[in-house]
């Protein structure tokens, strides 16, 4: 484990392409030159990464000190009313775990999906069962080192409140919560946007999951526009209307000596905004 928080972007930002880079394998030296230390490879529309390509990327990531995670396909639905969709979700999770292992990483971020026509309690129970099955598949494939990270979601009608994600993670000690603070702020209509609110989140993780997971959980962060239904769209740090504000969170992480992986999901400026967070964090470390 790192003795500092790790920072990096989700996927490739607009500036990467504008600088003339054409291949993701080039992202690692570019991030390393800027002092960033993490990268989340995007498999939202399916896992299409070959083992040979992944191994080339792994070499570059390791050379440049970049920790790699993978975002699993968006169409995972852990509590779907259809057994076939739940079985397909297991396949997507297994494929993502293989990919992150090839890349030298050990975290996959998983969207829980919808409620499947069930109550929140019933959907949470079924999703937990599906995650158990997923972990068994990973263990059988020699991928027990990969952490499944269920994500806090941004739409009110989705599975994935903070409490539900912590319930998933209580069921298996290897699961790590992925707290998307933009999502959480959206589904609480702007109420998760202060030092005190962020502290309540990390305290909840510690109380429910213990100190190790409080220190090393996974973070997604961006400013997000929201409506009465929750999340609407991702923004950049230049937006002054919607939150959350990264500054108090970086102060908290530094003061509490927490060492999560912080992935920025800003719309097109995710590398620059990740760098902003990294510098804020370092400033608070003193």
Secondary structure by P-SEA (a helix, b strand, c coil): cccbbbbbbccccaaaaaaccccccaaaaaaaaacccbbbbbccccccccaaaaaaaaaaaaaabbbbbbbcccccccccccaaaaaaaaaaaaaaaaaaaaacccbbbbcccccccccaaaaaaaaaaaaaaaaaaaaaaccccbbbbbbbcccccccccaaaaaaaaaaccccccccaaaaaaaaaccccccaaaaaaaaaaaaacccaaaaabbbbbbbbbbbcccccccccccccccccccaaaaaaaaaaaccccbbbbbcccaaaaaaaaaaaaaaaaac
